[in-house]
């Protein structure tokens, strides 16, 4: 036990003095959380999304005022008067809505063909195009329904309640949000990425000690290999838990100061967060151990760690949320341990899951950690016996 504490003290001092590694492990995910939370906030908040566009009215304004009023009432459309042919970009106006000169004739059925023309920015996503088209269709349907009701001698209230059946569709909620907010997604995703990124400093330290024969000299003092590696990995396990607290603090306290949506832990089971965080850390440390034992040089370890992290992150919903991926990629995402962890974190933050609810995600992470540790232990034992 004295040997363990002595080795633990040595590894802790090495980690504390390696300020480059600490800067990467804390500064990088912190910046990602801030940038991605603020950048994606509107995208995740579908209820308040505003789609800016140009409104081109080529007919007499007075004749289309009722229809323009219906367009203004659609919450997702933010229209600015303009002339036809203005350039469209995703960082500006996304679309052009043009009412031609014979719009009124087309609306009254006295001319065949379309009465409204939509032009989109070339790079605009299909989802946004469909949302814009549906919003315009809604305004047109509401306008037509109100006009028909007036011709029949009824008022707008009758048109909305009896013809449009406003209020007939009710959105039922069980009291919990099931789509993560930008801050919930970003805090979880980049915390996981940072935890797995710890493979680089761990593998670098192990390889340097192996090259300097430090490991062999410690073994000559009779220290079991499991003592050496337990003492080496434990400080990084603590670092991962500190990362968890730091990312949560950034989401709760710093993001609101920058004008973003703050992270709320109301209704969140803290024991569940700790459980999925600890399981993620053990899986990340096991992967780091395997890379450190397999790689022969610092360069190999750095490339392997970086490549695996990027692949796991791309597949696991870290860079792009899995719920916006096509079905094929959503299936492939399940091979990534980052996806298992992200599912657990989102279950805890979004659905208020308890420790029992996260048993599946934790079991996958701990099972993979056990397999990776057994593999690295076998490779390490064979290598030290050979030495």
MARZAMI-256518 format. One line per field, with one value per residue (C-alpha): residue number from 1; residue in three letters; chain; x, y, z. Coordinates in steps of 0.5 Angstrom, whole numbers, plus 500, padded with zeros to 3 digits. Layout:
% MARZAMI-256518
resi: NUM, ... $
resn: Ala, ... $
chain: A, ... $
x: X, ... $
y: Y, ... $
z: Z, ... $
% end
This chain:
% MARZAMI-256518
resi: 1, 2, 3, 4, 5, 6, 7, 8, 9, 10, 11, 12, 13, 14, 15, 16, 17, 18, 19, 20, 21, 22, 23, 24, 25, 26, 27, 28, 29, 30, 31, 32, 33, 34, 35, 36, 37, 38, 39, 40, 41, 42, 43, 44, 45, 46, 47, 48, 49, 50, 51, 52, 53, 54, 55, 56, 57, 58, 59, 60, 61, 62, 63, 64, 65, 66, 67, 68, 69, 70, 71, 72, 73, 74, 75, 76, 77, 78, 79, 80, 81, 82, 83, 84, 85, 86, 87, 88, 89, 90, 91, 92, 93, 94, 95, 96, 97, 98, 99, 100, 101, 102, 103, 104, 105, 106, 107, 108, 109, 110, 111, 112, 113, 114, 115, 116, 117, 118, 119, 120, 121, 122, 123, 124, 125, 126, 127, 128, 129, 130, 131, 132, 133, 134, 135, 136, 137, 138, 139, 140, 141, 142, 143, 144, 145, 146, 147, 148, 149, 150, 151, 152, 153, 154, 155, 156, 157, 158, 159, 160, 161, 162, 163, 164, 165, 166, 167, 168, 169, 170, 171, 172, 173, 174, 175, 176, 177, 178, 179, 180, 181, 182, 183, 184, 185, 186, 187, 188, 189, 190, 191, 192, 193, 194, 195, 196, 197, 198, 199, 200, 201, 202, 203, 204, 205, 206, 207, 208, 209, 210, 211, 212, 213, 214, 215, 216, 217, 218, 219, 220, 221, 222, 223, 224, 225, 226, 227, 228, 229, 230, 231, 232, 233, 234, 235, 236, 237, 238, 239, 240, 241, 242, 243, 244, 245, 246, 247, 248, 249, 250, 251, 252, 253, 254, 255, 256, 257, 258, 259, 260, 261, 262, 263, 264, 265, 266, 267, 268, 269, 270, 271, 272, 273, 274, 275, 276, 277, 278, 279, 280, 281, 282, 283, 284, 285, 286, 287, 288, 289, 290, 291, 292, 293, 294, 295, 296, 297, 298, 299, 300, 301, 302, 303, 304, 305, 306, 307, 308, 309, 310, 311, 312, 313, 314, 315, 316, 317, 318, 319, 320, 321, 322, 323, 324, 325, 326, 327, 328, 329, 330, 331, 332, 333, 334, 335, 336, 337, 338, 339, 340, 341, 342, 343, 344, 345, 346, 347, 348, 349, 350, 351, 352, 353, 354, 355, 356, 357, 358, 359, 360, 361, 362, 363, 364, 365, 366, 367, 368, 369, 370, 371, 372, 373, 374, 375, 376, 377, 378, 379, 380, 381, 382, 383, 384, 385, 386, 387 $
resn: Unk, Unk, Unk, Unk, Unk, Unk, Unk, Unk, Unk, Unk, Unk, Unk, Unk, Unk, Unk, Unk, Unk, Unk, Unk, Unk, Unk, Unk, Unk, Unk, Unk, Unk, Unk, Unk, Unk, Unk, Unk, Unk, Unk, Unk, Unk, Unk, Unk, Unk, Unk, Unk, Unk, Unk, Unk, Unk, Unk, Unk, Unk, Unk, Unk, Unk, Unk, Unk, Unk, Unk, Unk, Unk, Unk, Unk, Unk, Unk, Unk, Unk, Unk, Unk, Unk, Unk, Unk, Unk, Unk, Unk, Unk, Unk, Unk, Unk, Unk, Unk, Unk, Unk, Unk, Unk, Unk, Unk, Unk, Unk, Unk, Unk, Unk, Unk, Unk, Unk, Unk, Unk, Unk, Unk, Unk, Unk, Unk, Unk, Unk, Unk, Unk, Unk, Unk, Unk, Unk, Unk, Unk, Unk, Unk, Unk, Unk, Unk, Unk, Unk, Unk, Unk, Unk, Unk, Unk, Unk, Unk, Unk, Unk, Unk, Unk, Unk, Unk, Unk, Unk, Unk, Unk, Unk, Unk, Unk, Unk, Unk, Unk, Unk, Unk, Unk, Unk, Unk, Unk, Unk, Unk, Unk, Unk, Unk, Unk, Unk, Unk, Unk, Unk, Unk, Unk, Unk, Unk, Unk, Unk, Unk, Unk, Unk, Unk, Unk, Unk, Unk, Unk, Unk, Unk, Unk, Unk, Unk, Unk, Unk, Unk, Unk, Unk, Unk, Unk, Unk, Unk, Unk, Unk, Unk, Unk, Unk, Unk, Unk, Unk, Unk, Unk, Unk, Unk, Unk, Unk, Unk, Unk, Unk, Unk, Unk, Unk, Unk, Unk, Unk, Unk, Unk, Unk, Unk, Unk, Unk, Unk, Unk, Unk, Unk, Unk, Unk, Unk, Unk, Unk, Unk, Unk, Unk, Unk, Unk, Unk, Unk, Unk, Unk, Unk, Unk, Unk, Unk, Unk, Unk, Unk, Unk, Unk, Unk, Unk, Unk, Unk, Unk, Unk, Unk, Unk, Unk, Unk, Unk, Unk, Unk, Unk, Unk, Unk, Unk, Unk, Unk, Unk, Unk, Unk, Unk, Unk, Unk, Unk, Unk, Unk, Unk, Unk, Unk, Unk, Unk, Unk, Unk, Unk, Unk, Unk, Unk, Unk, Unk, Unk, Unk, Unk, Unk, Unk, Unk, Unk, Unk, Unk, Unk, Unk, Unk, Unk, Unk, Unk, Unk, Unk, Unk, Unk, Unk, Unk, Unk, Unk, Unk, Unk, Unk, Unk, Unk, Unk, Unk, Unk, Unk, Unk, Unk, Unk, Unk, Unk, Unk, Unk, Unk, Unk, Unk, Unk, Unk, Unk, Unk, Unk, Unk, Unk, Unk, Unk, Unk, Unk, Unk, Unk, Unk, Unk, Unk, Unk, Unk, Unk, Unk, Unk, Unk, Unk, Unk, Unk, Unk, Unk, Unk, Unk, Unk, Unk, Unk, Unk, Unk, Unk, Unk, Unk, Unk, Unk, Unk, Unk, Unk, Unk, Unk, Unk, Unk, Unk, Unk, Unk, Unk, Unk, Unk, Unk, Unk, Unk, Unk, Unk, Unk, Unk, Unk, Unk, Unk, Unk, Unk, Unk, Unk, Unk $
chain: A, A, A, A, A, A, A, A, A, A, A, A, A, A, A, A, A, A, A, A, A, A, A, A, A, A, A, A, A, A, A, A, A, A, A, A, A, A, A, A, A, A, A, A, A, A, A, A, A, A, A, A, A, A, A, A, A, A, A, A, A, A, A, A, A, A, A, A, A, A, A, A, A, A, A, A, A, A, A, A, A, A, A, A, A, A, A, A, A, A, A, A, A, A, A, A, A, A, A, A, A, A, A, A, A, A, A, A, A, A, A, A, A, A, A, A, A, A, A, A, A, A, A, A, A, A, A, A, A, A, A, A, A, A, A, A, A, A, A, A, A, A, A, A, A, A, A, A, A, A, A, A, A, A, A, A, A, A, A, A, A, A, A, A, A, A, A, A, A, A, A, A, A, A, A, A, A, A, A, A, A, A, A, A, A, A, A, A, A, A, A, A, A, A, A, A, A, A, A, A, A, A, A, A, A, A, A, A, A, A, A, A, A, A, A, A, A, A, A, A, A, A, A, A, A, A, A, A, A, A, A, A, A, A, A, A, A, A, A, A, A, A, A, A, A, A, A, A, A, A, A, A, A, A, A, A, A, A, A, A, A, A, A, A, A, A, A, A, A, A, A, A, A, A, A, A, A, A, A, A, A, A, A, A, A, A, A, A, A, A, A, A, A, A, A, A, A, A, A, A, A, A, A, A, A, A, A, A, A, A, A, A, A, A, A, A, A, A, A, A, A, A, A, A, A, A, A, A, A, A, A, A, A, A, A, A, A, A, A, A, A, A, A, A, A, A, A, A, A, A, A, A, A, A, A, A, A, A, A, A, A, A, A, A, A, A, A, A, A, A, A, A, A, A, A, A, A, A, A, A, A, A, A, A, A, A, A $
x: 500, 506, 508, 502, 501, 508, 507, 500, 504, 509, 504, 500, 506, 507, 500, 500, 507, 504, 500, 500, 496, 491, 490, 488, 484, 480, 481, 479, 472, 470, 471, 467, 462, 461, 462, 457, 452, 451, 452, 447, 442, 437, 437, 435, 430, 425, 419, 423, 426, 426, 427, 429, 427, 425, 418, 417, 410, 409, 402, 398, 399, 392, 389, 394, 394, 389, 394, 400, 397, 396, 404, 406, 402, 406, 411, 417, 417, 421, 420, 423, 421, 425, 426, 426, 433, 437, 442, 440, 445, 444, 448, 443, 436, 434, 429, 425, 417, 415, 407, 407, 403, 397, 397, 390, 387, 391, 388, 381, 382, 381, 388, 391, 398, 402, 400, 406, 414, 419, 426, 431, 439, 442, 446, 439, 438, 432, 429, 428, 426, 420, 419, 418, 414, 409, 409, 407, 402, 399, 398, 395, 390, 388, 387, 382, 378, 377, 375, 370, 367, 366, 363, 358, 356, 361, 366, 374, 372, 367, 373, 378, 374, 369, 373, 380, 378, 384, 385, 383, 390, 393, 401, 401, 407, 409, 413, 419, 423, 425, 429, 436, 437, 444, 447, 445, 447, 454, 456, 455, 458, 464, 465, 465, 470, 475, 475, 477, 482, 486, 489, 494, 497, 497, 500, 505, 507, 507, 511, 516, 517, 518, 523, 527, 526, 523, 518, 523, 527, 520, 519, 526, 523, 518, 512, 506, 504, 497, 500, 504, 498, 493, 497, 498, 491, 487, 490, 487, 480, 480, 481, 475, 471, 473, 472, 465, 464, 467, 463, 457, 459, 460, 453, 450, 454, 458, 453, 448, 453, 454, 447, 446, 441, 444, 444, 439, 440, 433, 430, 436, 439, 446, 448, 446, 450, 456, 455, 455, 461, 465, 463, 465, 472, 473, 472, 476, 482, 482, 482, 488, 491, 491, 493, 499, 501, 500, 504, 511, 512, 509, 508, 504, 500, 498, 496, 492, 489, 487, 484, 480, 477, 475, 472, 468, 466, 463, 459, 457, 453, 459, 460, 453, 447, 445, 437, 439, 443, 440, 438, 444, 448, 444, 445, 453, 453, 451, 458, 461, 463, 462, 454, 453, 456, 452, 445, 447, 448, 442, 438, 440, 440, 434, 429, 431, 433, 436, 442, 437, 435, 442, 444, 444, 449, 454, 454, 456, 462, 464, 464, 468, 473, 474, 475, 480, 484, 484, 487, 492, 494, 496, 500, 503, 505, 508, 512, 515, 516, 520, 524 $
y: 500, 505, 503, 505, 512, 514, 512, 516, 522, 521, 521, 527, 531, 530, 531, 538, 540, 538, 545, 544, 538, 541, 547, 542, 538, 544, 550, 546, 543, 549, 553, 548, 548, 556, 557, 551, 552, 560, 558, 552, 555, 558, 551, 547, 552, 550, 554, 560, 560, 566, 564, 571, 572, 578, 579, 582, 585, 586, 587, 593, 593, 594, 588, 583, 587, 581, 576, 580, 580, 573, 572, 577, 572, 566, 566, 563, 568, 574, 578, 584, 588, 588, 588, 581, 578, 580, 575, 570, 567, 562, 568, 573, 572, 565, 566, 570, 570, 574, 576, 577, 582, 577, 575, 577, 574, 567, 567, 568, 563, 567, 565, 558, 557, 559, 565, 565, 564, 562, 562, 559, 560, 555, 552, 552, 545, 541, 541, 549, 549, 545, 549, 555, 552, 550, 556, 560, 554, 555, 563, 562, 557, 561, 567, 563, 560, 567, 570, 564, 565, 572, 570, 566, 571, 569, 572, 571, 567, 562, 561, 559, 555, 552, 551, 551, 548, 552, 548, 541, 539, 539, 537, 533, 533, 529, 534, 533, 535, 530, 534, 537, 544, 547, 547, 540, 537, 541, 540, 533, 532, 536, 533, 526, 528, 531, 525, 521, 526, 524, 518, 523, 525, 518, 515, 520, 519, 512, 511, 516, 512, 506, 509, 511, 505, 508, 502, 497, 500, 501, 493, 491, 494, 489, 493, 490, 492, 493, 498, 502, 503, 504, 510, 512, 512, 515, 522, 522, 519, 525, 530, 527, 528, 535, 536, 534, 539, 545, 543, 544, 550, 553, 551, 554, 560, 563, 561, 566, 572, 571, 572, 564, 559, 557, 549, 548, 542, 542, 535, 532, 526, 528, 521, 519, 524, 522, 515, 516, 521, 515, 510, 514, 516, 509, 507, 513, 511, 504, 506, 510, 504, 500, 505, 507, 499, 498, 504, 504, 512, 518, 520, 513, 514, 522, 520, 514, 517, 523, 519, 514, 520, 524, 518, 516, 523, 524, 517, 518, 525, 529, 533, 532, 530, 523, 525, 529, 524, 519, 512, 509, 513, 513, 505, 506, 511, 505, 502, 509, 509, 516, 515, 510, 516, 521, 517, 517, 524, 526, 521, 524, 532, 532, 526, 526, 519, 516, 511, 505, 508, 509, 502, 500, 506, 504, 497, 498, 503, 499, 492, 496, 498, 491, 488, 494, 493, 486, 487, 492, 488, 482, 486, 490, 483, 480, 486, 487, 479, 480, 486 $
z: 500, 501, 494, 492, 495, 493, 486, 486, 489, 483, 478, 481, 481, 474, 472, 476, 473, 466, 465, 457, 458, 464, 459, 453, 458, 461, 456, 450, 452, 456, 449, 445, 450, 450, 442, 441, 446, 443, 436, 436, 441, 436, 432, 438, 440, 434, 438, 437, 431, 426, 418, 415, 408, 403, 401, 394, 392, 385, 385, 389, 396, 398, 395, 398, 405, 408, 406, 408, 415, 415, 413, 419, 424, 422, 428, 424, 418, 419, 412, 410, 404, 398, 390, 386, 385, 391, 393, 398, 403, 410, 414, 411, 408, 407, 402, 397, 397, 391, 390, 382, 379, 377, 385, 386, 379, 381, 388, 386, 381, 374, 372, 372, 375, 381, 385, 390, 388, 393, 392, 397, 398, 394, 401, 405, 408, 406, 413, 413, 406, 408, 414, 410, 405, 410, 414, 407, 406, 413, 412, 405, 408, 414, 409, 404, 410, 413, 406, 405, 412, 410, 404, 408, 413, 418, 422, 423, 430, 426, 421, 426, 431, 426, 419, 421, 428, 432, 438, 436, 436, 443, 444, 450, 455, 461, 464, 461, 455, 450, 446, 449, 449, 446, 452, 455, 448, 448, 455, 455, 448, 449, 456, 453, 448, 453, 458, 452, 449, 456, 452, 449, 456, 459, 453, 452, 460, 459, 453, 456, 462, 458, 453, 459, 463, 469, 469, 469, 475, 479, 477, 480, 487, 487, 485, 482, 475, 477, 483, 478, 473, 478, 481, 474, 472, 479, 478, 471, 474, 479, 473, 469, 475, 476, 468, 469, 475, 471, 465, 469, 472, 465, 463, 469, 471, 465, 459, 462, 463, 455, 453, 452, 455, 462, 464, 469, 474, 477, 477, 475, 479, 481, 483, 476, 473, 477, 475, 468, 469, 473, 467, 462, 465, 466, 459, 457, 461, 459, 452, 454, 457, 451, 446, 451, 451, 444, 441, 440, 440, 442, 435, 434, 441, 439, 432, 434, 440, 436, 430, 435, 438, 432, 429, 435, 436, 429, 430, 437, 436, 439, 433, 430, 434, 432, 432, 426, 422, 417, 420, 417, 421, 427, 427, 426, 432, 437, 436, 439, 446, 446, 444, 450, 454, 451, 451, 459, 460, 456, 459, 466, 464, 459, 462, 469, 469, 476, 477, 475, 469, 466, 468, 460, 458, 464, 463, 456, 458, 464, 460, 454, 460, 462, 456, 454, 461, 460, 453, 455, 461, 457, 452, 458, 462, 455, 454, 461, 461, 455, 458 $
% end
